[in-house]
Amino acid sequence: MLGSLALGQAGPQFAALGTAMGAAGSLYEILDREVEIDPYDAGGLKPDYLKGRITVTNLKFTYPTRPDVEVLKEISFEANPGETIALVGASGSGKSTIIQLLLRYYNPQEGKITIDGVEIDKINIEFLRNFIGVVSQEPVLFNITIEENIKYGRENVSNDEITTALRRANAYNFVKEFPNGVKTNVGDRGTQISGGQKQRIAIARALVRDPKVLLLDEATSALDTESERVVQQALENASKGRTTIVVAHRLSTIRNADKIIVMKNGEIVEVGIHDELIARKGVYYELVNAQVFSEIHDSTGDIMAPGSSVPINRSVSNSSENEGYMYRRSIIEETLEVADASNPQTEKDLKRLKKELENEGAVRANLPKILKYAQPEWKYLLLAVLLSTVQGCVFPAFSLFFTQIIEVFSRRPGDPKLKTEGHFWALMFFALGSFQGIATMGSIFFFGISSEHLTMRLRSMIFRNVMRMDANYFDMPRHSAGKITTRLATDAPNVRSATDFRLGSVFNAFVAVLCGICIAFYFGWQMALLAIAIFPLAGVGQALQMRFMAGRATGDAKEMENSGMVAMEAIENIRTVQALTLQQRLYDQFCLHLDGPHKTSRRKAIMQGISYGFSCSILYFLYSATFGFGLFLILRGTMQSINVLRVLYAISFTAGSLGFASAYFPEYIKATFAAGLIFNMLQEKPLIDGMTTNGKKPKLDGAVKLDRVCFSYPQRPKVPILQGFDAEVKPGETLALVGRSGCGKSTVISLLERFYDPLDGLLAVDGHDIRGINPTHLRSHIALVSQEPILFDTSIKENIIYGLPLGSVSEAAISDVAQRANIHKFISELPDVKLILHSSAGTTPGS
């Protein structure tokens, strides 16, 4: 029996082994995978000198995820050193694919690419990528300082070289205006600076490499007019003596190219310079006329709407800070918090909850307040508590049954009572087991129902409340996406811990210990006093054993967080990492952050061994003391031997339940902290309620007027963005807002969408102050396309109709808007047409 109990204790560890084996399977699948293009491969040629003559011959390529769609069809061209080659064409024509093949993100199925006659698959991969500088359409910056981002371009770069690169990229002036200059942290994905500033820093990072080949994939697309001209000139100067391949949609970028290659459906259809291609009136001419390219005009006067005489008052701030729709903090570390919080015993969980509770000014909740939110399930909770209470009688009863069967078996073999009483008590054990099984199953079932309903209710209430909030709510660091995700994914289940089966273990233990003490005092009060005095140590040992079984956090929280941040940034931006050959550097950083947790885990292993050894041995020491005292009482005639066993087993069997009950209290403390954060979150009210039914719902034609509008972001109240801004747009007119990054252009859009309300002045639509219009009604009349398009992880069709009532848009209407957006042909070429699953990383930026 004792052996089977030991095997039962090993059961949870078999589950842990199964989990480990399942996880190891996924890991070994990655470790055993053969890499076609190995960035760590030290082999390959490293030519002493390369001029940069690129030759592409009969190139054919299909993406591994779309083998049925031929992206490149026998592409051939040549780029001589010092030449600038422009690749143009509609989205999806294969332009960016050529860039990716040059960087050896993929290998072509047929054909070859050579540099100075050497096939690139023969060149050492790190040498090749260090030979090339690349700036993509969507610049990637890492969550480090500007200086460190530029140093990612080339190791051991001097401060003077950084300054030179910033000047050539037209970034020096705005960088020096930051309080910390080049030491300014750009935030996750560069969210602490504007899009144009991000692009210029990315260009500086490319220029500091002093590459022989420049690959520019819409490198100036995010810049304003003035900066675009200056940076374009800088790039043209940097291109001298270098082979430059440009993918662009701006005529100013490609007009002066030495050769323009026009692509269509993965084929080269025209080659020439700008004037020649325009004169031919072929595909290039059609693209220009269809306004696939945008011309940059030199006008610097007041901007007028076409066909309108409405001037724009330029009384706005010159702040160069990021003024996007909302201030976004890094969510990487907080996503890590969600992942790391999965271990219910980690001290990091409690530390995080205490810190957030303090930062948000919330009050720790208590069990009655938590039960108030679980009130709809009071019947389930009551049944669960009653069953747990009844379940607590099992261990005391077992102690009596066990000693009684020992007394029966001590009779002589010929005693007639041996058979009858033996059968009777054997059946009593069976009945006790059945009783225990039913009570336990019912208790866990009813606790499970009530706690899961509570979790679902809290998650629903949190998400609904979040959906009501205005942009200012999300600007606050404590309401970042990561923290809200933590509330939904981790904190709501943490609250459940206060009302799940572990609460039942408290009632179970209370009843068991109370009954055990009563039994002990009934059969021998002297020994009961000794047992009560020393057997709590057994409970401590049991708690230590359970804590060891559950496991402890084995790393320093901050270091684990930092290592996870490095890993996530590297994986999310893997193509930039590959282009900059940062694999080894980021790997070294990752390992460095793990050194601390590794040393900590070794120290904790020693302590865990000591505590586990104590927990395993303490019970036997206690048995020694109690049996010795029991013998003393027997010899004095104070107690019978069977009563010694009754007292001992009544205390020892029930004391063990304290160890199980102790597992509840860490979870309860965590639940009270999490509940305090959630209840505080539910009490917050929006300044602009996005789900309210209040407000006017007038018919809107689109006349917009801004009259002396003043505004500053709530998180930066001392930085004025708009100062007496005036503008008026009549229905059908087009108004262009231009200016330097941070001057307030996007802020006007934010105010019109009612992400924020102006501090002063009037913003009206068709003569109605938008503060009096229902927000949902207002936004249903506005369509927004932002600088960085956001697509949801669903089908292209569903992305197109997102936000509209189901069934309100016909297939014909979807097809019509796809054609007007110039993506219908691109969609039609995909294997599953408009139903194909889609994510923002699944297509080209232009698509």
KEPA-39900 format. One line per 3 residues: number of its first residue (from 1); their letters; for each residue x, y, z of C-alpha. Coordinates in steps of 0.25 Angstrom, whole numbers. Layout:
REM residues N
NUM	a	X Y Z ~ ...
This chain:
REM residues 847
1	mlg	0 0 0 ~ 11 9 4 ~ 18 6 -10
4	sla	5 9 -17 ~ 4 23 -10 ~ 18 26 -14
7	lgq	15 22 -28 ~ 3 32 -27 ~ 12 43 -22
10	agp	20 41 -35 ~ 8 42 -44 ~ 9 57 -45
13	qfa	24 56 -49 ~ 20 46 -60 ~ 11 57 -65
16	alg	22 67 -65 ~ 31 57 -72 ~ 20 56 -83
19	tam	19 71 -84 ~ 35 71 -85 ~ 35 61 -96
22	gaa	24 68 -104 ~ 32 81 -103 ~ 45 74 -106
25	gsl	39 69 -119 ~ 36 83 -124 ~ 50 87 -120
28	yei	57 75 -127 ~ 49 77 -139 ~ 55 91 -140
31	ldr	69 87 -136 ~ 69 75 -146 ~ 64 83 -157
34	eve	74 84 -169 ~ 76 99 -172 ~ 77 102 -187
37	idp	84 115 -185 ~ 92 115 -172 ~ 97 129 -167
40	yda	107 122 -158 ~ 114 115 -169 ~ 128 119 -169
43	ggl	130 113 -183 ~ 129 120 -196 ~ 137 130 -204
46	kpd	142 143 -198 ~ 147 151 -210 ~ 158 161 -207
49	ylk	151 171 -216 ~ 138 173 -222 ~ 133 184 -231
52	gri	119 181 -230 ~ 115 177 -244 ~ 102 169 -242
55	tvt	97 160 -253 ~ 83 153 -252 ~ 81 141 -262
58	nlk	68 134 -265 ~ 63 135 -251 ~ 51 127 -247
61	fty	45 127 -234 ~ 33 122 -226 ~ 31 124 -211
64	ptr	31 111 -203 ~ 18 115 -197 ~ 12 117 -210
67	pdv	18 107 -220 ~ 7 109 -230 ~ 9 124 -232
70	evl	22 127 -241 ~ 27 140 -236 ~ 39 142 -245
73	kei	39 137 -259 ~ 53 136 -266 ~ 57 150 -261
76	sfe	70 155 -267 ~ 77 168 -265 ~ 91 174 -262
79	anp	95 185 -253 ~ 109 191 -255 ~ 117 197 -243
82	get	112 211 -241 ~ 99 209 -248 ~ 86 212 -242
85	ial	75 202 -246 ~ 61 205 -243 ~ 51 193 -242
88	vga	36 198 -244 ~ 23 191 -246 ~ 10 188 -239
91	sgs	9 182 -225 ~ 12 167 -226 ~ 20 168 -239
94	gks	33 162 -233 ~ 41 175 -230 ~ 44 172 -215
97	tii	46 158 -218 ~ 58 161 -226 ~ 64 169 -214
100	qll	61 157 -205 ~ 68 147 -215 ~ 80 157 -215
103	lry	81 156 -200 ~ 80 141 -201 ~ 67 140 -192
106	ynp	63 130 -202 ~ 70 122 -213 ~ 64 122 -227
109	qeg	58 110 -234 ~ 65 113 -247 ~ 75 123 -252
112	kit	86 130 -244 ~ 91 143 -239 ~ 106 147 -239
115	idg	114 158 -234 ~ 127 161 -242 ~ 125 147 -249
118	vei	124 140 -235 ~ 111 133 -232 ~ 105 138 -219
121	dki	102 124 -214 ~ 117 121 -215 ~ 120 134 -207
124	nie	121 133 -191 ~ 107 137 -187 ~ 112 147 -176
127	flr	122 153 -186 ~ 111 155 -196 ~ 101 162 -187
130	nfi	112 171 -181 ~ 115 175 -195 ~ 101 180 -197
133	gvv	94 191 -190 ~ 78 191 -190 ~ 67 200 -186
136	sqe	53 194 -187 ~ 40 201 -188 ~ 36 198 -174
139	pvl	48 202 -166 ~ 52 193 -154 ~ 58 199 -142
142	fni	62 191 -129 ~ 58 195 -115 ~ 71 201 -112
145	tie	77 215 -114 ~ 79 222 -127 ~ 94 220 -126
148	eni	93 206 -124 ~ 83 204 -135 ~ 93 211 -145
151	kyg	105 202 -139 ~ 96 190 -143 ~ 100 194 -157
154	ren	115 192 -154 ~ 123 188 -142 ~ 134 197 -137
157	vsn	128 209 -144 ~ 133 223 -138 ~ 125 234 -133
160	dei	130 243 -144 ~ 125 232 -154 ~ 111 232 -147
163	tta	110 247 -148 ~ 114 247 -163 ~ 104 236 -166
166	lrr	93 244 -159 ~ 96 256 -166 ~ 96 249 -180
169	ana	82 243 -176 ~ 77 257 -172 ~ 75 252 -158
172	ynf	85 259 -150 ~ 77 272 -147 ~ 65 265 -141
175	vke	74 255 -133 ~ 82 266 -126 ~ 69 272 -122
178	fpn	65 260 -113 ~ 69 262 -99 ~ 78 250 -99
181	gvk	83 252 -114 ~ 88 239 -120 ~ 86 232 -106
184	tnv	71 233 -108 ~ 64 220 -107 ~ 55 218 -119
187	gdr	45 209 -113 ~ 39 196 -118 ~ 40 196 -133
190	gtq	43 211 -132 ~ 30 215 -127 ~ 36 227 -119
193	isg	39 234 -132 ~ 32 238 -144 ~ 31 229 -157
196	gqk	40 239 -165 ~ 50 239 -153 ~ 51 224 -153
199	qri	53 224 -168 ~ 65 233 -167 ~ 71 226 -156
202	aia	70 213 -164 ~ 77 220 -176 ~ 88 225 -167
205	ral	90 210 -162 ~ 91 206 -177 ~ 101 217 -180
208	vrd	110 214 -168 ~ 113 201 -174 ~ 119 208 -186
211	pkv	114 196 -195 ~ 118 193 -210 ~ 103 190 -213
214	lll	91 198 -208 ~ 77 192 -208 ~ 66 203 -206
217	dea	52 197 -205 ~ 44 210 -204 ~ 55 216 -195
220	tsa	49 230 -196 ~ 34 227 -196 ~ 31 231 -181
223	ldt	38 245 -182 ~ 32 258 -184 ~ 35 267 -197
226	ese	47 274 -192 ~ 53 263 -185 ~ 51 254 -197
229	rvv	58 263 -206 ~ 70 264 -197 ~ 71 250 -194
232	qqa	69 246 -208 ~ 81 255 -212 ~ 89 248 -200
235	len	86 234 -206 ~ 89 238 -220 ~ 103 243 -215
238	ask	105 231 -206 ~ 101 223 -219 ~ 113 228 -227
241	grt	123 217 -229 ~ 113 207 -223 ~ 103 198 -230
244	tiv	89 203 -226 ~ 76 195 -228 ~ 64 203 -225
247	vah	49 199 -223 ~ 41 211 -223 ~ 27 218 -226
250	rls	32 232 -227 ~ 36 238 -240 ~ 46 247 -232
253	tir	53 234 -228 ~ 54 227 -241 ~ 54 239 -251
256	nad	69 240 -251 ~ 72 225 -251 ~ 82 219 -261
259	kii	73 208 -265 ~ 58 206 -261 ~ 53 192 -262
262	vmk	38 191 -263 ~ 32 178 -258 ~ 18 171 -259
265	nge	14 158 -254 ~ 28 154 -251 ~ 34 157 -265
268	ive	42 169 -270 ~ 33 176 -280 ~ 41 189 -283
271	vgi	55 194 -280 ~ 60 208 -282 ~ 61 222 -276
274	hde	50 231 -272 ~ 48 239 -285 ~ 50 227 -294
277	lia	39 219 -287 ~ 30 231 -286 ~ 32 233 -301
280	rkg	28 218 -304 ~ 15 220 -297 ~ 15 205 -292
283	vyy	13 199 -278 ~ 22 209 -271 ~ 14 221 -278
286	elv	1 214 -273 ~ 6 213 -259 ~ 10 227 -258
289	naq	-4 232 -264 ~ -11 222 -254 ~ -4 229 -243
292	vfs	3 217 -238 ~ 15 227 -236 ~ 14 240 -229
295	eih	20 252 -234 ~ 27 261 -223 ~ 24 276 -227
298	dst	33 287 -223 ~ 22 297 -218 ~ 24 302 -204
301	gdi	13 312 -203 ~ 0 310 -196 ~ -6 297 -200
304	map	-20 298 -207 ~ -30 287 -209 ~ -32 284 -224
307	gss	-42 294 -230 ~ -43 301 -216 ~ -38 314 -211
310	vpi	-37 309 -196 ~ -24 313 -190 ~ -19 305 -178
313	nrs	-15 313 -165 ~ -1 308 -162 ~ -1 312 -147
316	vsn	3 299 -142 ~ 14 294 -133 ~ 28 291 -138
319	sse	30 279 -128 ~ 37 268 -134 ~ 32 258 -125
322	neg	24 246 -130 ~ 9 250 -131 ~ 3 238 -137
325	ymy	-11 233 -133 ~ -7 228 -119 ~ 6 227 -111
328	rrs	10 212 -112 ~ 20 206 -102 ~ 27 193 -104
331	iie	19 181 -102 ~ 30 171 -103 ~ 33 171 -88
334	etl	19 170 -84 ~ 16 159 -94 ~ 27 152 -87
337	eva	21 155 -74 ~ 8 147 -79 ~ 17 135 -83
340	das	25 135 -70 ~ 13 136 -61 ~ 8 122 -65
343	npq	15 117 -53 ~ 6 119 -41 ~ 17 118 -31
346	tek	26 129 -37 ~ 30 140 -28 ~ 31 149 -41
349	dlk	15 148 -42 ~ 13 154 -28 ~ 24 164 -30
352	rlk	18 169 -43 ~ 4 169 -37 ~ 8 177 -25
355	kel	16 187 -34 ~ 4 189 -43 ~ -5 191 -32
358	ene	3 202 -26 ~ 5 208 -39 ~ -9 209 -43
361	gav	-14 213 -29 ~ -23 201 -28 ~ -27 195 -15
364	ran	-25 180 -12 ~ -38 172 -13 ~ -43 162 -3
367	lpk	-51 149 -3 ~ -65 155 -1 ~ -63 165 -12
370	ilk	-58 154 -21 ~ -70 145 -17 ~ -79 157 -21
373	yaq	-75 156 -35 ~ -78 141 -34 ~ -91 143 -28
376	pew	-99 137 -40 ~ -92 124 -37 ~ -95 124 -22
379	kyl	-103 111 -23 ~ -91 104 -29 ~ -82 110 -19
382	lla	-91 106 -7 ~ -91 91 -12 ~ -76 91 -14
385	vll	-74 96 0 ~ -83 86 6 ~ -77 75 -2
388	stv	-63 79 2 ~ -67 80 17 ~ -73 66 16
391	qgc	-60 62 9 ~ -52 67 21 ~ -58 55 29
394	vfp	-52 45 21 ~ -37 45 27 ~ -42 45 41
397	afs	-51 33 38 ~ -40 26 31 ~ -31 27 43
400	lff	-42 20 51 ~ -44 10 41 ~ -29 7 39
403	tqi	-27 5 54 ~ -40 -3 55 ~ -35 -13 44
406	iev	-22 -14 51 ~ -29 -18 64 ~ -37 -28 56
409	fsr	-25 -34 49 ~ -18 -36 63 ~ -28 -46 67
412	rpg	-24 -61 67 ~ -27 -69 54 ~ -38 -77 61
415	dpk	-45 -65 66 ~ -60 -65 60 ~ -60 -50 60
418	lkt	-48 -49 51 ~ -56 -53 38 ~ -68 -45 41
421	egh	-62 -32 46 ~ -51 -33 35 ~ -61 -34 24
424	fwa	-69 -23 31 ~ -57 -13 32 ~ -53 -16 18
427	lmf	-66 -12 13 ~ -66 0 21 ~ -53 4 14
430	fal	-60 2 0 ~ -71 11 5 ~ -61 21 10
433	gsf	-54 21 -4 ~ -67 22 -11 ~ -72 34 -2
436	qgi	-58 41 -4 ~ -59 39 -19 ~ -73 45 -21
439	atm	-70 56 -11 ~ -57 60 -18 ~ -63 59 -32
442	gsi	-75 67 -28 ~ -67 78 -21 ~ -57 80 -32
445	fff	-68 80 -42 ~ -76 91 -36 ~ -64 99 -32
448	gis	-59 98 -46 ~ -73 102 -52 ~ -73 115 -43
451	seh	-59 119 -45 ~ -59 117 -60 ~ -72 125 -61
454	ltm	-65 136 -52 ~ -53 136 -61 ~ -62 137 -74
457	rlr	-70 148 -68 ~ -58 156 -63 ~ -51 155 -77
460	smi	-64 159 -84 ~ -66 171 -75 ~ -51 175 -77
463	frn	-51 174 -92 ~ -64 182 -93 ~ -60 193 -84
466	vmr	-46 194 -92 ~ -54 195 -105 ~ -62 207 -99
469	mda	-49 215 -96 ~ -43 226 -104 ~ -29 228 -109
472	nyf	-24 235 -97 ~ -27 223 -89 ~ -17 215 -97
475	dmp	-7 226 -97 ~ -4 223 -82 ~ 7 213 -80
478	rhs	-1 206 -70 ~ -11 203 -81 ~ -2 198 -91
481	agk	-6 186 -100 ~ 3 177 -92 ~ -3 180 -79
484	itt	-17 179 -84 ~ -14 166 -90 ~ -8 161 -77
487	rla	-21 165 -70 ~ -29 156 -80 ~ -19 145 -81
490	tda	-14 144 -67 ~ -20 152 -57 ~ -34 148 -59
493	pnv	-30 133 -57 ~ -22 137 -45 ~ -35 143 -39
496	rsa	-42 129 -42 ~ -32 123 -32 ~ -39 129 -20
499	tdf	-52 121 -23 ~ -47 108 -30 ~ -45 95 -24
502	rlg	-33 100 -15 ~ -43 108 -7 ~ -50 94 -4
505	svf	-37 89 1 ~ -37 100 12 ~ -51 95 17
508	naf	-46 81 15 ~ -34 83 24 ~ -42 91 34
511	vav	-52 80 36 ~ -42 69 36 ~ -33 75 46
514	lcg	-44 78 55 ~ -50 64 55 ~ -36 58 56
517	ici	-33 67 69 ~ -47 63 75 ~ -43 48 72
520	afy	-29 49 78 ~ -34 56 91 ~ -46 46 92
523	fgw	-36 34 92 ~ -24 40 100 ~ -23 54 103
526	qma	-8 53 108 ~ -3 48 95 ~ -12 57 87
529	lla	-5 69 94 ~ 8 65 89 ~ 4 61 75
532	iai	-3 75 73 ~ 10 82 78 ~ 19 75 69
535	fpl	11 70 57 ~ 10 84 50 ~ 24 82 46
538	agv	19 70 38 ~ 10 80 31 ~ 22 89 28
541	gqa	29 78 22 ~ 17 74 14 ~ 16 89 9
544	lqm	31 89 5 ~ 29 76 -2 ~ 18 81 -10
547	rfm	26 94 -13 ~ 37 86 -18 ~ 28 77 -27
550	agr	21 89 -33 ~ 35 96 -36 ~ 40 109 -34
553	atg	44 120 -44 ~ 59 117 -47 ~ 63 131 -52
556	dak	65 145 -49 ~ 52 151 -54 ~ 59 163 -60
559	eme	69 155 -67 ~ 59 145 -73 ~ 51 157 -78
562	nsg	63 163 -85 ~ 67 150 -91 ~ 52 148 -96
565	mva	52 162 -101 ~ 65 160 -110 ~ 59 147 -115
568	mea	45 153 -119 ~ 52 165 -126 ~ 61 156 -133
571	ien	50 146 -138 ~ 40 157 -141 ~ 51 165 -149
574	irt	58 153 -155 ~ 60 158 -169 ~ 66 171 -163
577	vqa	75 163 -154 ~ 79 154 -166 ~ 82 166 -175
580	ltl	91 173 -164 ~ 97 159 -160 ~ 93 161 -146
583	qqr	91 147 -143 ~ 104 144 -135 ~ 103 157 -127
586	lyd	88 155 -123 ~ 92 141 -119 ~ 103 146 -110
589	qfc	93 156 -104 ~ 83 145 -102 ~ 93 136 -95
592	lhl	99 147 -86 ~ 85 150 -81 ~ 83 135 -77
595	dgp	96 134 -69 ~ 90 141 -57 ~ 78 132 -57
598	hkt	87 120 -59 ~ 95 123 -47 ~ 82 126 -38
601	srr	76 113 -42 ~ 88 105 -37 ~ 88 112 -24
604	kai	73 109 -23 ~ 75 95 -26 ~ 83 93 -14
607	mqg	72 100 -5 ~ 62 91 -12 ~ 70 79 -9
610	isy	71 82 6 ~ 56 86 7 ~ 52 74 0
613	gfs	61 65 9 ~ 55 71 21 ~ 41 69 16
616	csi	43 54 13 ~ 50 51 27 ~ 42 60 37
619	lyf	30 51 38 ~ 38 39 42 ~ 45 47 53
622	lys	31 51 58 ~ 27 37 58 ~ 39 33 66
625	atf	35 44 77 ~ 21 40 78 ~ 23 25 78
628	gfg	33 27 89 ~ 23 35 97 ~ 12 25 94
631	lfl	21 14 100 ~ 23 22 112 ~ 8 23 114
634	ilr	5 9 112 ~ 16 4 122 ~ 9 13 132
637	gtm	-4 7 129 ~ -10 21 125 ~ -14 17 111
640	qsi	-17 4 103 ~ -8 1 91 ~ -19 2 81
643	nvl	-23 16 86 ~ -8 20 84 ~ -10 17 69
646	rvl	-24 23 69 ~ -18 37 74 ~ -6 36 65
649	yai	-13 33 52 ~ -24 43 55 ~ -14 54 56
652	sft	-4 50 46 ~ -14 46 35 ~ -22 59 37
655	ags	-9 68 39 ~ -5 64 24 ~ -18 72 19
658	lgf	-12 85 24 ~ -1 84 14 ~ -11 83 3
661	asa	-19 94 8 ~ -6 103 9 ~ -5 102 -6
664	yfp	-18 111 -6 ~ -12 123 1 ~ -1 128 -9
667	eyi	-12 126 -20 ~ -22 134 -12 ~ -12 145 -9
670	kat	-9 146 -24 ~ -24 146 -27 ~ -27 158 -18
673	faa	-16 166 -25 ~ -21 162 -39 ~ -35 165 -34
676	gli	-31 179 -29 ~ -25 182 -43 ~ -37 177 -50
679	fnm	-48 183 -42 ~ -40 197 -43 ~ -40 195 -58
682	lqe	-55 192 -58 ~ -58 205 -50 ~ -50 214 -60
685	kpl	-59 222 -69 ~ -56 227 -83 ~ -55 242 -87
688	idg	-60 238 -101 ~ -69 226 -100 ~ -68 218 -113
691	mtt	-80 209 -110 ~ -90 219 -105 ~ -103 220 -111
694	ngk	-104 235 -107 ~ -102 247 -116 ~ -108 252 -129
697	kpk	-108 244 -141 ~ -110 254 -152 ~ -109 252 -167
700	ldg	-94 256 -171 ~ -90 261 -184 ~ -75 263 -181
703	avk	-73 278 -178 ~ -62 279 -168 ~ -58 292 -161
706	ldr	-47 294 -151 ~ -48 308 -144 ~ -37 312 -135
709	vcf	-34 298 -130 ~ -24 296 -119 ~ -19 283 -115
712	syp	-7 276 -107 ~ -7 261 -104 ~ -11 258 -90
715	qrp	2 250 -87 ~ 10 262 -92 ~ 1 274 -87
718	kvp	13 284 -88 ~ 16 281 -102 ~ 5 289 -111
721	ilq	2 282 -124 ~ -9 291 -130 ~ -9 305 -126
724	gfd	-22 313 -132 ~ -22 304 -144 ~ -33 308 -155
727	aev	-37 300 -167 ~ -50 297 -175 ~ -53 287 -185
730	kpg	-66 286 -193 ~ -72 273 -198 ~ -65 267 -210
733	etl	-52 275 -207 ~ -38 270 -204 ~ -30 276 -193
736	alv	-15 273 -193 ~ -8 275 -179 ~ 7 275 -181
739	grs	19 279 -172 ~ 30 273 -164 ~ 29 261 -156
742	gcg	23 265 -142 ~ 16 278 -147 ~ 2 273 -145
745	kst	-3 267 -158 ~ -8 253 -152 ~ -13 260 -140
748	vis	-24 267 -148 ~ -28 253 -153 ~ -28 248 -139
751	lle	-37 259 -135 ~ -47 257 -147 ~ -48 242 -143
754	rfy	-51 247 -129 ~ -39 239 -123 ~ -37 252 -115
757	dpl	-45 264 -113 ~ -39 278 -115 ~ -35 286 -103
760	dgl	-41 299 -109 ~ -47 303 -122 ~ -58 296 -130
763	lav	-57 284 -139 ~ -70 283 -147 ~ -76 273 -157
766	dgh	-87 279 -165 ~ -89 290 -155 ~ -90 280 -143
769	dir	-80 280 -132 ~ -74 266 -133 ~ -74 265 -118
772	gin	-89 265 -119 ~ -90 254 -130 ~ -90 239 -126
775	pth	-76 234 -128 ~ -80 221 -135 ~ -89 229 -144
778	lrs	-78 239 -147 ~ -67 228 -150 ~ -77 220 -159
781	hia	-76 232 -168 ~ -61 233 -168 ~ -51 224 -175
784	lvs	-36 224 -171 ~ -24 219 -177 ~ -12 221 -168
787	qep	3 222 -171 ~ 5 208 -166 ~ -7 199 -170
790	ilf	-12 190 -160 ~ -18 176 -165 ~ -24 166 -156
793	dts	-21 152 -156 ~ -33 147 -164 ~ -36 146 -179
796	ike	-34 157 -189 ~ -49 158 -191 ~ -52 159 -176
799	nii	-41 170 -175 ~ -48 178 -186 ~ -62 177 -179
802	ygl	-57 179 -165 ~ -65 187 -156 ~ -78 186 -165
805	plg	-90 178 -161 ~ -90 164 -166 ~ -97 162 -179
808	svs	-98 176 -182 ~ -87 176 -193 ~ -89 168 -206
811	eaa	-78 160 -213 ~ -80 170 -225 ~ -77 181 -216
814	isd	-65 175 -210 ~ -60 172 -224 ~ -62 186 -228
817	vaq	-54 192 -217 ~ -43 182 -219 ~ -42 187 -234
820	ran	-43 202 -229 ~ -31 199 -219 ~ -23 192 -231
823	ihk	-22 179 -223 ~ -33 171 -230 ~ -23 164 -240
826	fis	-13 162 -228 ~ -24 155 -220 ~ -29 147 -232
829	elp	-15 141 -234 ~ -15 135 -220 ~ -19 120 -218
832	dvk	-31 123 -210 ~ -35 136 -216 ~ -42 146 -206
835	lil	-44 135 -195 ~ -29 133 -193 ~ -24 135 -179
838	hss	-16 147 -178 ~ -7 154 -168 ~ 0 168 -169
841	agt	13 160 -171 ~ 7 151 -182 ~ 8 161 -194
844	tpg	17 172 -200 ~ 15 185 -193 ~ 9 191 -205
847	s	-2 180 -205
